Amino acid sequence: MEMGRSIGSNQRRRKQIGLNGLLKVAALGGVLAVVSAAILAYSLGGFHSGARLTDEQEYGRSIYNANCAACHEENQLGLKKVPPNLHGVFSRSHLPSGGPATDAEVKTVILKGKNTMPSFDQRLSETEAAAIIAYLHAGIR
């Protein structure tokens, strides 16, 4: 009879250890889900303060998405020389092309082109270029 109690006691302990193990795995899974979501959020545009875009920046975002993102975000054209990513372009002192990271230089590159970047002066107005620049200053979202 004493032997029966010992076996039952061992089975209860194994069940308890199994339950504790499952709880640990579930907790680890929850942590991994939160970390994965944070990495995904950062990779899709970073963490930004809750500040909303101005009307000009919203306009710039729509122009950027229609004219710039195909190359500078996804390289949908399959270009051999991949255009530079523009995330944080104004947080550096120089543009990927080597020029100074100023509004005037970015406007020139947008409208006149530089190196492999084509000119957009026939597609975009100066007002549209300024809106793109305002959007780039806000940080791409």
C-alpha positions in Angstrom: 0.0 0.0 0.0 2.8 2.4 0.8 4.2 1.6 -2.6 0.9 2.8 -4.2 1.1 6.1 -2.4 4.6 6.7 -3.6 3.7 6.0 -7.3 0.6 8.3 -7.0 2.7 11.0 -5.4 5.3 10.8 -8.2 2.6 11.1 -10.8 1.1 14.2 -9.1 4.6 15.7 -9.0 5.2 15.0 -12.7 1.8 16.6 -13.6 2.7 19.6 -11.5 6.1 19.9 -13.1 4.4 19.5 -16.5 2.0 22.3 -15.7 4.7 24.6 -14.5 6.7 23.8 -17.7 3.7 24.7 -19.8 3.2 27.9 -17.9 6.8 28.8 -18.5 6.6 28.0 -22.2 3.4 30.1 -22.5 5.0 33.0 -20.7 8.0 32.8 -23.0 5.7 32.7 -26.0 4.0 35.9 -24.8 7.3 37.7 -24.3 8.4 36.6 -27.8 5.2 37.8 -29.3 5.6 41.2 -27.7 9.3 41.5 -28.9 8.3 40.3 -32.4 5.6 43.0 -32.6 8.0 45.7 -31.4 10.6 44.6 -34.0 7.9 44.6 -36.7 6.7 48.1 -35.7 10.2 49.4 -35.8 11.0 47.9 -39.1 7.8 49.3 -40.7 8.7 52.8 -39.8 10.1 53.1 -36.4 8.7 54.4 -33.2 7.4 57.9 -33.3 5.8 60.1 -30.8 2.1 60.4 -31.1 2.4 63.6 -33.0 0.2 63.7 -36.1 1.4 64.8 -39.5 0.6 68.3 -40.6 -1.5 68.8 -43.7 1.6 69.5 -45.7 3.3 66.4 -44.4 0.3 64.2 -45.2 0.3 65.7 -48.7 4.0 64.9 -48.9 3.4 61.3 -47.8 0.8 60.8 -50.5 3.2 62.2 -53.1 6.1 60.2 -51.7 4.1 57.0 -51.8 3.0 57.6 -55.4 6.4 58.7 -56.8 9.2 57.6 -54.5 8.3 54.5 -52.4 8.4 52.1 -55.4 12.2 52.6 -55.6 13.2 53.9 -52.2 11.1 51.5 -50.1 10.6 48.3 -52.1 12.8 48.6 -55.2 9.8 47.4 -57.2 11.6 48.1 -60.4 14.2 45.6 -59.6 17.0 48.1 -60.1 20.5 46.6 -59.9 21.8 49.5 -57.9 19.2 49.8 -55.1 18.2 53.4 -54.3 19.0 54.4 -50.8 16.5 54.1 -48.0 15.3 57.6 -47.0 14.5 56.8 -43.3 16.1 59.5 -41.2 17.7 61.2 -44.2 17.8 64.6 -42.4 19.3 63.0 -39.2 22.6 62.7 -41.1 24.9 65.5 -42.2 25.1 64.2 -45.8 22.7 62.6 -48.2 23.5 59.1 -49.6 24.6 61.0 -52.8 27.2 62.9 -50.9 25.6 66.3 -50.9 24.7 68.1 -47.7 21.4 67.0 -46.0 19.6 70.3 -46.5 16.2 71.2 -47.9 17.7 72.9 -50.9 19.9 69.9 -51.8 17.0 67.4 -51.5 14.8 69.7 -53.6 17.5 69.9 -56.2 17.9 66.1 -56.3 14.1 65.6 -56.5 13.6 68.0 -59.3 16.9 67.8 -61.3 18.1 64.3 -60.4 21.6 63.2 -59.5 23.7 60.2 -60.4 21.2 57.4 -61.1 18.2 59.3 -59.6 16.1 60.7 -62.5 14.7 64.2 -62.5 11.1 64.7 -61.5 10.8 68.3 -62.6 8.3 67.2 -65.4 6.2 65.3 -62.9 6.3 67.3 -59.6 5.9 70.9 -58.9 8.1 72.8 -56.4 5.2 72.8 -54.0 5.0 69.0 -54.2 8.8 68.7 -53.7 8.5 70.9 -50.6 5.7 68.7 -49.3 7.9 65.6 -49.8 10.7 67.4 -47.9 8.3 68.2 -45.1 7.3 64.6 -44.9 10.9 63.4 -44.8 11.6 65.8 -41.9 8.7 64.2 -40.0 10.2 60.8 -40.4 8.7 58.2 -42.7 5.8 56.4 -41.1 
